[in-house]
Amino acid sequence: MVTRPSTGDVAELHDRAPVILPPDFVDEWVDAGTEGDQTLVDAAVAASTPQLEQLEFHEVAKLTGDGPELVKPSS
């Protein structure tokens, strides 16, 4: 997992956030023939900013097992 400094509302939860790759970066990112360097990482981080800032937050249930119900908004 590649992380970056948090921004927007995410920064209130934690100082780091995952790099969320935009769809047009995925093929290059997972291509074994792509020679990675800091330029590629920097571009992915910059491109992930809009996705990170558009995340929606809601309170979820307390951990009591595992399953998809854990990410549904609590009532």
A tleap script that builds the chain and sets N, CA, C and O, in Angstrom:
source leaprc.protein.ff14SB
mol = sequence {
  NMET VAL THR ARG PRO SER THR GLY ASP VAL
  ALA GLU LEU HIE ASP ARG ALA PRO VAL ILE
  LEU PRO PRO ASP PHE VAL ASP GLU TRP VAL
  ASP ALA GLY THR GLU GLY ASP GLN THR LEU
  VAL ASP ALA ALA VAL ALA ALA SER THR PRO
  GLN LEU GLU GLN LEU GLU PHE HIE GLU VAL
  ALA LYS LEU THR GLY ASP GLY PRO GLU LEU
  VAL LYS PRO SER CSER
}
set mol.1.N position { 0.840 -1.161 0.000 }
set mol.1.CA position { 0.000 0.000 0.000 }
set mol.1.C position { 0.892 1.234 0.000 }
set mol.1.O position { 1.864 1.318 0.750 }
set mol.2.N position { 0.548 2.167 -0.839 }
set mol.2.CA position { 1.261 3.437 -0.905 }
set mol.2.C position { 0.407 4.463 -0.168 }
set mol.2.O position { -0.787 4.594 -0.436 }
set mol.3.N position { 1.023 5.188 0.758 }
set mol.3.CA position { 0.293 6.216 1.488 }
set mol.3.C position { 0.867 7.592 1.184 }
set mol.3.O position { 1.944 7.733 0.605 }
set mol.4.N position { 0.122 8.581 1.586 }
set mol.4.CA position { 0.485 9.978 1.353 }
set mol.4.C position { 0.027 10.794 2.543 }
set mol.4.O position { -0.739 10.296 3.367 }
set mol.5.N position { 0.476 12.033 2.655 }
set mol.5.CA position { -0.067 12.877 3.716 }
set mol.5.C position { -1.571 13.080 3.490 }
set mol.5.O position { -2.019 13.226 2.353 }
set mol.6.N position { -2.327 13.088 4.556 }
set mol.6.CA position { -3.766 13.308 4.440 }
set mol.6.C position { -4.059 14.730 4.015 }
set mol.6.O position { -3.240 15.633 4.183 }
set mol.7.N position { -5.241 14.907 3.463 }
set mol.7.CA position { -5.701 16.224 3.056 }
set mol.7.C position { -7.211 16.281 3.231 }
set mol.7.O position { -7.867 15.241 3.282 }
set mol.8.N position { -7.758 17.462 3.321 }
set mol.8.CA position { -9.206 17.597 3.454 }
set mol.8.C position { -9.713 16.977 4.743 }
set mol.8.O position { -9.024 16.980 5.763 }
set mol.9.N position { -10.944 16.436 4.684 }
set mol.9.CA position { -11.579 15.857 5.870 }
set mol.9.C position { -10.831 14.646 6.407 }
set mol.9.O position { -10.892 14.365 7.604 }
set mol.10.N position { -10.127 13.924 5.540 }
set mol.10.CA position { -9.382 12.736 5.983 }
set mol.10.C position { -8.335 13.119 7.022 }
set mol.10.O position { -8.051 12.340 7.932 }
set mol.11.N position { -7.767 14.294 6.897 }
set mol.11.CA position { -6.715 14.739 7.816 }
set mol.11.C position { -7.213 14.831 9.256 }
set mol.11.O position { -6.412 14.761 10.188 }
set mol.12.N position { -8.526 14.988 9.450 }
set mol.12.CA position { -9.078 15.022 10.802 }
set mol.12.C position { -9.055 13.639 11.447 }
set mol.12.O position { -9.087 13.524 12.672 }
set mol.13.N position { -8.999 12.580 10.617 }
set mol.13.CA position { -9.008 11.215 11.124 }
set mol.13.C position { -7.609 10.649 11.321 }
set mol.13.O position { -7.359 9.920 12.280 }
set mol.14.N position { -6.697 10.987 10.409 }
set mol.14.CA position { -5.346 10.424 10.476 }
set mol.14.C position { -4.420 11.283 9.637 }
set mol.14.O position { -4.861 11.952 8.702 }
set mol.15.N position { -3.132 11.267 9.969 }
set mol.15.CA position { -2.175 12.096 9.226 }
set mol.15.C position { -1.731 11.461 7.911 }
set mol.15.O position { -1.104 12.133 7.092 }
set mol.16.N position { -2.045 10.169 7.685 }
set mol.16.CA position { -1.696 9.483 6.442 }
set mol.16.C position { -2.976 8.955 5.794 }
set mol.16.O position { -3.960 8.679 6.480 }
set mol.17.N position { -2.951 8.820 4.483 }
set mol.17.CA position { -4.098 8.290 3.733 }
set mol.17.C position { -3.567 7.442 2.588 }
set mol.17.O position { -2.438 7.644 2.142 }
set mol.18.N position { -4.369 6.492 2.105 }
set mol.18.CA position { -3.914 5.693 0.971 }
set mol.18.C position { -3.903 6.525 -0.310 }
set mol.18.O position { -4.698 7.452 -0.465 }
set mol.19.N position { -3.006 6.188 -1.212 }
set mol.19.CA position { -3.033 6.773 -2.550 }
set mol.19.C position { -4.126 6.030 -3.307 }
set mol.19.O position { -4.042 4.816 -3.488 }
set mol.20.N position { -5.142 6.748 -3.744 }
set mol.20.CA position { -6.251 6.162 -4.487 }
set mol.20.C position { -5.981 6.429 -5.961 }
set mol.20.O position { -6.100 7.561 -6.429 }
set mol.21.N position { -5.616 5.375 -6.686 }
set mol.21.CA position { -5.259 5.554 -8.083 }
set mol.21.C position { -6.482 5.848 -8.942 }
set mol.21.O position { -7.478 5.130 -8.861 }
set mol.22.N position { -6.422 6.887 -9.757 }
set mol.22.CA position { -7.492 7.121 -10.717 }
set mol.22.C position { -7.461 5.987 -11.757 }
set mol.22.O position { -6.402 5.412 -12.011 }
set mol.23.N position { -8.602 5.670 -12.351 }
set mol.23.CA position { -8.650 4.564 -13.310 }
set mol.23.C position { -7.593 4.645 -14.419 }
set mol.23.O position { -7.077 3.611 -14.844 }
set mol.24.N position { -7.264 5.842 -14.891 }
set mol.24.CA position { -6.297 5.956 -15.982 }
set mol.24.C position { -4.848 5.697 -15.537 }
set mol.24.O position { -3.949 5.672 -16.378 }
set mol.25.N position { -4.610 5.507 -14.250 }
set mol.25.CA position { -3.269 5.166 -13.762 }
set mol.25.C position { -3.086 3.675 -13.520 }
set mol.25.O position { -1.954 3.195 -13.457 }
set mol.26.N position { -4.178 2.938 -13.386 }
set mol.26.CA position { -4.105 1.550 -12.940 }
set mol.26.C position { -3.278 0.678 -13.876 }
set mol.26.O position { -2.401 -0.052 -13.413 }
set mol.27.N position { -3.535 0.737 -15.178 }
set mol.27.CA position { -2.810 -0.134 -16.116 }
set mol.27.C position { -1.304 0.074 -16.041 }
set mol.27.O position { -0.544 -0.893 -16.005 }
set mol.28.N position { -0.875 1.315 -16.018 }
set mol.28.CA position { 0.566 1.593 -15.938 }
set mol.28.C position { 1.127 1.145 -14.586 }
set mol.28.O position { 2.237 0.618 -14.513 }
set mol.29.N position { 0.351 1.358 -13.517 }
set mol.29.CA position { 0.829 1.043 -12.173 }
set mol.29.C position { 1.056 -0.452 -11.995 }
set mol.29.O position { 2.033 -0.850 -11.361 }
set mol.30.N position { 0.176 -1.289 -12.539 }
set mol.30.CA position { 0.289 -2.732 -12.336 }
set mol.30.C position { 1.067 -3.433 -13.449 }
set mol.30.O position { 1.289 -4.641 -13.368 }
set mol.31.N position { 1.480 -2.712 -14.473 }
set mol.31.CA position { 2.262 -3.291 -15.570 }
set mol.31.C position { 3.678 -3.592 -15.082 }
set mol.31.O position { 4.420 -2.688 -14.698 }
set mol.32.N position { 4.037 -4.869 -15.104 }
set mol.32.CA position { 5.366 -5.283 -14.630 }
set mol.32.C position { 6.484 -4.662 -15.465 }
set mol.32.O position { 7.626 -4.590 -15.011 }
set mol.33.N position { 6.171 -4.221 -16.665 }
set mol.33.CA position { 7.178 -3.610 -17.522 }
set mol.33.C position { 7.419 -2.136 -17.236 }
set mol.33.O position { 8.373 -1.549 -17.748 }
set mol.34.N position { 6.563 -1.540 -16.426 }
set mol.34.CA position { 6.741 -0.132 -16.081 }
set mol.34.C position { 7.892 0.013 -15.107 }
set mol.34.O position { 7.917 -0.631 -14.058 }
set mol.35.N position { 8.837 0.855 -15.458 }
set mol.35.CA position { 9.956 1.108 -14.567 }
set mol.35.C position { 9.559 2.249 -13.642 }
set mol.35.O position { 9.431 3.396 -14.070 }
set mol.36.N position { 9.368 1.922 -12.377 }
set mol.36.CA position { 8.902 2.916 -11.420 }
set mol.36.C position { 10.022 3.775 -10.892 }
set mol.36.O position { 11.170 3.344 -10.787 }
set mol.37.N position { 9.671 4.980 -10.566 }
set mol.37.CA position { 10.611 5.896 -9.938 }
set mol.37.C position { 9.798 6.923 -9.151 }
set mol.37.O position { 8.570 6.850 -9.125 }
set mol.38.N position { 10.448 7.841 -8.535 }
set mol.38.CA position { 9.754 8.830 -7.709 }
set mol.38.C position { 8.800 9.680 -8.540 }
set mol.38.O position { 7.782 10.140 -8.022 }
set mol.39.N position { 9.108 9.898 -9.816 }
set mol.39.CA position { 8.232 10.686 -10.675 }
set mol.39.C position { 6.865 10.018 -10.811 }
set mol.39.O position { 5.833 10.686 -10.752 }
set mol.40.N position { 6.863 8.687 -10.994 }
set mol.40.CA position { 5.611 7.951 -11.103 }
set mol.40.C position { 4.833 8.013 -9.787 }
set mol.40.O position { 3.618 8.209 -9.794 }
set mol.41.N position { 5.516 7.850 -8.681 }
set mol.41.CA position { 4.856 7.919 -7.367 }
set mol.41.C position { 4.283 9.318 -7.148 }
set mol.41.O position { 3.140 9.456 -6.713 }
set mol.42.N position { 5.062 10.347 -7.443 }
set mol.42.CA position { 4.588 11.727 -7.269 }
set mol.42.C position { 3.357 12.005 -8.134 }
set mol.42.O position { 2.421 12.668 -7.686 }
set mol.43.N position { 3.355 11.505 -9.361 }
set mol.43.CA position { 2.206 11.694 -10.251 }
set mol.43.C position { 0.972 10.985 -9.708 }
set mol.43.O position { -0.132 11.525 -9.774 }
set mol.44.N position { 1.151 9.780 -9.171 }
set mol.44.CA position { 0.022 9.034 -8.600 }
set mol.44.C position { -0.532 9.759 -7.375 }
set mol.44.O position { -1.749 9.840 -7.203 }
set mol.45.N position { 0.340 10.280 -6.533 }
set mol.45.CA position { -0.094 11.009 -5.340 }
set mol.45.C position { -0.875 12.252 -5.758 }
set mol.45.O position { -1.949 12.521 -5.220 }
set mol.46.N position { -0.346 13.002 -6.705 }
set mol.46.CA position { -1.031 14.219 -7.160 }
set mol.46.C position { -2.384 13.887 -7.785 }
set mol.46.O position { -3.364 14.596 -7.561 }
set mol.47.N position { -2.437 12.813 -8.565 }
set mol.47.CA position { -3.687 12.433 -9.223 }
set mol.47.C position { -4.703 11.896 -8.231 }
set mol.47.O position { -5.902 11.919 -8.509 }
set mol.48.N position { -4.250 11.412 -7.076 }
set mol.48.CA position { -5.182 10.852 -6.098 }
set mol.48.C position { -5.855 11.908 -5.242 }
set mol.48.O position { -6.829 11.605 -4.552 }
set mol.49.N position { -5.365 13.134 -5.266 }
set mol.49.CA position { -5.915 14.174 -4.396 }
set mol.49.C position { -7.412 14.384 -4.602 }
set mol.49.O position { -8.139 14.434 -3.610 }
set mol.50.N position { -7.912 14.509 -5.824 }
set mol.50.CA position { -9.363 14.695 -5.972 }
set mol.50.C position { -10.184 13.529 -5.410 }
set mol.50.O position { -11.226 13.752 -4.794 }
set mol.51.N position { -9.724 12.286 -5.618 }
set mol.51.CA position { -10.453 11.137 -5.083 }
set mol.51.C position { -10.461 11.165 -3.561 }
set mol.51.O position { -11.487 10.896 -2.936 }
set mol.52.N position { -9.330 11.485 -2.972 }
set mol.52.CA position { -9.222 11.536 -1.518 }
set mol.52.C position { -10.139 12.613 -0.949 }
set mol.52.O position { -10.796 12.391 0.068 }
set mol.53.N position { -10.188 13.763 -1.588 }
set mol.53.CA position { -10.987 14.870 -1.081 }
set mol.53.C position { -12.477 14.683 -1.327 }
set mol.53.O position { -13.288 15.410 -0.754 }
set mol.54.N position { -12.858 13.710 -2.179 }
set mol.54.CA position { -14.277 13.458 -2.449 }
set mol.54.C position { -14.847 12.310 -1.611 }
set mol.54.O position { -16.022 11.970 -1.751 }
set mol.55.N position { -14.032 11.716 -0.751 }
set mol.55.CA position { -14.542 10.635 0.083 }
set mol.55.C position { -15.655 11.158 0.987 }
set mol.55.O position { -15.596 12.282 1.486 }
set mol.56.N position { -16.672 10.317 1.187 }
set mol.56.CA position { -17.755 10.669 2.093 }
set mol.56.C position { -17.592 9.877 3.378 }
set mol.56.O position { -17.193 8.712 3.344 }
set mol.57.N position { -17.893 10.492 4.504 }
set mol.57.CA position { -17.704 9.872 5.798 }
set mol.57.C position { -19.041 9.663 6.489 }
set mol.57.O position { -19.953 10.482 6.377 }
set mol.58.N position { -19.140 8.554 7.204 }
set mol.58.CA position { -20.309 8.291 8.036 }
set mol.58.C position { -19.894 7.360 9.169 }
set mol.58.O position { -18.950 6.581 9.035 }
set mol.59.N position { -20.607 7.451 10.278 }
set mol.59.CA position { -20.328 6.586 11.411 }
set mol.59.C position { -20.755 5.165 11.064 }
set mol.59.O position { -21.792 4.960 10.433 }
set mol.60.N position { -19.961 4.192 11.474 }
set mol.60.CA position { -20.271 2.789 11.203 }
set mol.60.C position { -20.417 2.031 12.512 }
set mol.60.O position { -20.076 2.538 13.580 }
set mol.61.N position { -20.935 0.794 12.412 }
set mol.61.CA position { -21.161 -0.034 13.587 }
set mol.61.C position { -19.838 -0.366 14.269 }
set mol.61.O position { -18.784 -0.369 13.634 }
set mol.62.N position { -19.907 -0.642 15.556 }
set mol.62.CA position { -18.726 -1.094 16.285 }
set mol.62.C position { -18.339 -2.475 15.777 }
set mol.62.O position { -19.198 -3.233 15.328 }
set mol.63.N position { -17.061 -2.807 15.844 }
set mol.63.CA position { -16.594 -4.105 15.372 }
set mol.63.C position { -17.187 -5.235 16.206 }
set mol.63.O position { -16.926 -5.341 17.404 }
set mol.64.N position { -17.970 -6.057 15.572 }
set mol.64.CA position { -18.541 -7.246 16.222 }
set mol.64.C position { -18.591 -8.358 15.183 }
set mol.64.O position { -19.673 -8.792 14.786 }
set mol.65.N position { -17.443 -8.813 14.750 }
set mol.65.CA position { -17.376 -9.837 13.706 }
set mol.65.C position { -16.764 -9.242 12.459 }
set mol.65.O position { -15.973 -8.301 12.526 }
set mol.66.N position { -17.134 -9.797 11.324 }
set mol.66.CA position { -16.670 -9.231 10.065 }
set mol.66.C position { -17.743 -9.422 9.012 }
set mol.66.O position { -18.539 -10.358 9.085 }
set mol.67.N position { -17.760 -8.549 8.052 }
set mol.67.CA position { -18.742 -8.621 6.993 }
set mol.67.C position { -19.080 -7.246 6.473 }
set mol.67.O position { -18.652 -6.241 7.039 }
set mol.68.N position { -19.847 -7.192 5.396 }
set mol.68.CA position { -20.157 -5.903 4.758 }
set mol.68.C position { -20.979 -4.968 5.629 }
set mol.68.O position { -20.982 -3.757 5.406 }
set mol.69.N position { -21.679 -5.518 6.623 }
set mol.69.CA position { -22.484 -4.656 7.488 }
set mol.69.C position { -21.621 -3.690 8.300 }
set mol.69.O position { -22.129 -2.693 8.813 }
set mol.70.N position { -20.334 -3.973 8.420 }
set mol.70.CA position { -19.456 -3.105 9.208 }
set mol.70.C position { -19.200 -1.751 8.543 }
set mol.70.O position { -18.779 -0.810 9.216 }
set mol.71.N position { -19.444 -1.636 7.248 }
set mol.71.CA position { -19.211 -0.350 6.582 }
set mol.71.C position { -20.497 0.381 6.255 }
set mol.71.O position { -20.455 1.477 5.695 }
set mol.72.N position { -21.645 -0.201 6.592 }
set mol.72.CA position { -22.920 0.478 6.379 }
set mol.72.C position { -23.080 1.559 7.450 }
set mol.72.O position { -22.657 1.377 8.591 }
set mol.73.N position { -23.698 2.689 7.071 }
set mol.73.CA position { -23.906 3.738 8.088 }
set mol.73.C position { -24.698 3.188 9.278 }
set mol.73.O position { -25.653 2.431 9.102 }
set mol.74.N position { -24.292 3.573 10.478 }
set mol.74.CA position { -25.042 3.136 11.661 }
set mol.74.C position { -26.288 3.993 11.772 }
set mol.74.O position { -26.333 5.121 11.280 }
set mol.75.N position { -27.299 3.440 12.428 }
set mol.75.CA position { -28.561 4.185 12.529 }
set mol.75.C position { -28.644 4.993 13.790 }
set mol.75.O position { -29.642 5.675 14.023 }
savepdb mol mol.pdb
quit
